[in-house]
Amino acid sequence: MECLKHEHSVRKMAKSLEIKESVFYQWGRREGARKEKRHEEEKLVEDVRRVFDAFRQVCGYRKMTTVPAA
């Protein structure tokens, strides 16, 4: 529905799919939150890799929890 909302009204698409319009808009808000969470997770992965490489790829949980993120 997202890619077609510029060609057709959300109301008509929702009616043809037998869903409420509000469901479409709720989905859009949740999708935004998912993208934000994904971005935060990607940043965390980058930080972990940076610390891992800084310690020549020898690193246990103690180093990972005590080294501050840059």
Sine and cosine of phi, psi and omega as CSV:
sin_phi,cos_phi,sin_psi,cos_psi,sin_omega,cos_omega
0.00,0.00,-0.58,0.81,-0.05,-1.00
-0.85,0.53,-0.72,0.70,-0.05,-1.00
-0.96,0.27,-0.31,0.95,-0.02,-1.00
-0.98,-0.18,-0.07,1.00,-0.11,-0.99
-0.93,0.37,-0.26,0.96,0.05,-1.00
-0.99,0.12,-0.33,0.94,0.00,-1.00
-0.99,-0.14,-0.52,0.85,-0.07,-1.00
-0.75,-0.67,0.40,-0.92,0.03,-1.00
-0.96,0.26,0.56,-0.83,0.03,-1.00
-0.88,0.47,-0.61,0.79,-0.01,-1.00
-0.86,0.51,-0.73,0.69,-0.02,-1.00
-0.93,0.38,-0.65,0.76,0.01,-1.00
-0.91,0.42,-0.67,0.74,0.01,-1.00
-0.89,0.45,-0.66,0.75,0.01,-1.00
-0.90,0.44,-0.67,0.74,-0.01,-1.00
-0.93,0.37,-0.47,0.88,0.04,-1.00
-1.00,0.02,-0.06,1.00,-0.01,-1.00
0.86,0.51,0.71,0.70,0.11,-0.99
-0.79,-0.62,0.26,-0.97,0.05,-1.00
-0.99,0.12,0.51,-0.86,0.04,-1.00
-0.85,0.52,-0.60,0.80,-0.05,-1.00
-0.87,0.49,-0.50,0.87,0.02,-1.00
-0.88,0.47,-0.67,0.74,0.02,-1.00
-0.88,0.47,-0.71,0.70,-0.03,-1.00
-0.94,0.34,-0.57,0.82,0.08,-1.00
-0.90,0.44,-0.66,0.75,0.03,-1.00
-0.87,0.50,-0.67,0.74,0.00,-1.00
-0.88,0.48,-0.65,0.76,0.03,-1.00
-0.92,0.39,-0.66,0.75,0.02,-1.00
-0.91,0.42,-0.61,0.79,0.00,-1.00
-0.89,0.46,-0.62,0.78,0.06,-1.00
-0.88,0.47,-0.66,0.75,0.02,-1.00
-0.92,0.40,-0.61,0.80,0.02,-1.00
-0.90,0.43,-0.66,0.75,0.01,-1.00
-0.89,0.45,-0.65,0.76,0.01,-1.00
-0.90,0.43,-0.68,0.73,0.02,-1.00
-0.90,0.43,-0.67,0.75,0.04,-1.00
-0.86,0.51,-0.65,0.76,0.02,-1.00
-0.90,0.44,-0.68,0.73,0.03,-1.00
-0.88,0.47,-0.65,0.76,0.01,-1.00
-0.92,0.40,-0.63,0.78,0.03,-1.00
-0.90,0.44,-0.63,0.78,0.04,-1.00
-0.91,0.42,-0.65,0.76,0.04,-1.00
-0.88,0.47,-0.69,0.73,0.02,-1.00
-0.87,0.49,-0.67,0.74,0.03,-1.00
-0.88,0.48,-0.68,0.73,0.01,-1.00
-0.89,0.45,-0.69,0.72,0.00,-1.00
-0.90,0.44,-0.69,0.73,0.01,-1.00
-0.90,0.43,-0.63,0.78,0.01,-1.00
-0.88,0.47,-0.72,0.70,0.02,-1.00
-0.91,0.41,-0.68,0.73,0.01,-1.00
-0.85,0.52,-0.71,0.71,0.02,-1.00
-0.94,0.35,-0.56,0.83,0.00,-1.00
-0.90,0.43,-0.50,0.87,0.02,-1.00
-0.98,-0.19,0.49,0.87,0.05,-1.00
0.81,0.58,0.60,0.80,0.07,-1.00
0.88,0.47,0.46,0.89,0.10,-0.99
-0.83,-0.56,0.95,-0.30,-0.18,-0.98
-0.29,-0.96,0.84,-0.54,0.08,-1.00
-0.99,-0.16,-0.09,-1.00,-0.06,-1.00
-0.91,0.40,-0.48,0.88,-0.01,-1.00
-0.90,0.44,-0.71,0.71,0.03,-1.00
-0.91,0.41,-0.65,0.76,-0.05,-1.00
-0.91,0.41,-0.48,0.88,-0.03,-1.00
-1.00,-0.04,-0.29,0.96,-0.04,-1.00
-0.98,-0.19,-0.33,0.94,-0.01,-1.00
-0.99,0.15,0.83,-0.56,0.00,-1.00
-0.94,0.33,0.57,-0.82,0.05,-1.00
-0.96,0.28,0.60,-0.80,0.01,-1.00
-1.00,0.05,0.00,0.00,0.00,0.00
